Structure formats: structure tokens, C-alpha cells
Amino acid sequence: MSFGAGTHYVALRAPGGGVSGPWPVSPGATPQEVVLSEAPDITPYTGTERERTHVAFGEAETYATMAKVLTVRPRSEYEVEITDPTPMWTLDPNAMWSS
């Protein structure tokens, strides 16, 4: 995880599919580690018997964005191409359901 200037956050996917967070974080001992400023309201699962807890990481408000996504195509093992990531707050709700 790459830290730049500003406050960084993680959001965790809760067991029922909801979101826990955002939680402020600072760099850990390695680039793959973060230190949470406070304990989250869920316990992240890191075992191997089921799907591990998903983590979203980013600076300030950019760790997550509500968007209308039309397609997602793999680019590499860790990257995808997102078609038309129009932020939801810019969409006209009436135009979305017409036609």
C-alpha cells in the first residue's frame, strides 16, 4: 500500500457484504501492512477456510467512489479496466431510467 501526503483510510467488507469504516491508517512495518488508528467494528478474516476480508485503501475521500460501471475487463493479475466510471452524483436519475 502506497502512502503519500494526507490522511489515508481503509474500508473493510463486513461478513454480510456491508462496509466497515472508513478507518484512518498509517504505514506499517512493510508496504503490505497498515496500522489502524482504532479497532474496527469487525474482525478481519485472514485465514484460509473461506474468502478473506476485502480491503479498500486510499487517501481521504478517494478510497471509494460510487459509480455507474458498464463493464470491467481484466488487464493483469491485479488490474482491471473500468468502462464509464461516471460518479453517481453527476448522473441525472431521470435520464438513467428513460429510453
C-alpha positions as CSV (number, residue, x, y, z in Angstrom):
1,M,0.0,0.0,0.0
2,S,1.4,3.3,-1.1
3,F,1.2,6.3,1.3
4,G,1.5,9.9,0.0
5,A,0.7,13.1,1.7
6,G,-2.6,13.4,3.6
7,T,-4.7,11.1,5.7
8,H,-5.3,7.5,4.4
9,Y,-8.1,5.2,5.2
10,V,-9.2,1.6,4.8
11,A,-12.7,0.2,4.5
12,L,-13.4,-3.4,5.2
13,R,-16.0,-5.6,3.7
14,A,-18.1,-7.0,6.5
15,P,-19.1,-10.7,6.6
16,G,-22.7,-9.8,5.4
17,G,-21.3,-7.8,2.4
18,G,-21.7,-4.4,4.0
19,V,-18.9,-1.9,4.6
20,S,-17.0,-1.3,7.9
21,G,-15.2,2.0,8.0
22,P,-13.6,4.1,6.8
23,W,-10.8,3.7,9.3
24,P,-7.8,6.0,9.4
25,V,-4.5,4.2,8.9
26,S,-0.8,4.9,9.0
27,P,2.1,2.9,7.3
28,G,3.1,-0.4,8.8
29,A,6.4,-2.2,9.0
30,T,6.2,-3.3,5.4
31,P,4.5,-1.9,2.3
32,Q,1.8,-4.7,2.7
33,E,0.9,-3.5,6.2
34,V,-1.1,-0.7,7.7
35,V,-1.8,0.3,11.3
36,L,-5.3,1.2,12.1
37,S,-5.8,4.3,14.4
38,E,-8.6,2.5,16.2
39,A,-10.0,-1.0,16.4
40,P,-12.6,-1.7,13.6
41,D,-16.1,-2.9,14.4
42,I,-15.4,-6.2,12.7
43,T,-12.5,-8.7,13.0
44,P,-10.8,-9.0,9.6
45,Y,-10.6,-12.7,8.5
46,T,-7.2,-13.7,7.3
47,G,-7.5,-17.5,7.4
48,T,-7.8,-20.0,4.5
49,E,-11.1,-21.7,5.1
50,R,-13.3,-19.0,3.5
51,E,-12.9,-15.8,1.5
52,R,-10.7,-13.3,3.3
53,T,-11.9,-9.8,4.2
54,H,-11.7,-7.4,1.3
55,V,-9.9,-4.1,1.9
56,A,-10.3,-0.8,0.1
57,F,-7.4,1.7,0.7
58,G,-6.8,5.3,-0.3
59,E,-6.2,8.9,0.5
60,A,-9.0,10.9,2.2
61,E,-12.2,10.5,0.2
62,T,-10.6,8.7,-2.7
63,Y,-10.6,5.2,-1.1
64,A,-14.0,4.7,-2.6
65,T,-16.3,6.2,-5.2
66,M,-19.9,5.5,-6.0
67,A,-20.1,5.0,-9.8
68,K,-22.1,3.5,-12.6
69,V,-19.9,0.9,-14.1
70,L,-20.8,-0.6,-17.5
71,T,-18.0,-3.2,-17.9
72,V,-14.9,-4.4,-16.2
73,R,-12.2,-6.2,-18.1
74,P,-9.0,-7.8,-16.7
75,R,-5.7,-6.1,-17.6
76,S,-3.4,-8.1,-15.5
77,E,-3.4,-10.2,-12.3
78,Y,-4.0,-7.1,-10.2
79,E,-5.6,-4.5,-12.6
80,V,-8.9,-4.1,-14.4
81,E,-10.2,-1.6,-17.0
82,I,-13.4,0.0,-16.0
83,T,-15.7,1.4,-18.7
84,D,-17.6,4.6,-18.0
85,P,-16.9,5.1,-14.2
86,T,-19.3,8.0,-14.1
87,P,-19.6,9.2,-10.5
88,M,-23.2,8.7,-9.3
89,W,-23.6,12.3,-8.1
90,T,-23.1,13.5,-11.7
91,L,-25.9,11.3,-13.1
92,D,-29.4,12.6,-13.8
93,P,-31.6,9.9,-12.2
94,N,-34.4,10.6,-14.6
95,A,-32.1,10.1,-17.6
96,M,-30.8,6.8,-16.3
97,W,-34.3,5.2,-16.5
98,S,-35.5,6.8,-19.7
99,S,-35.2,5.1,-23.1
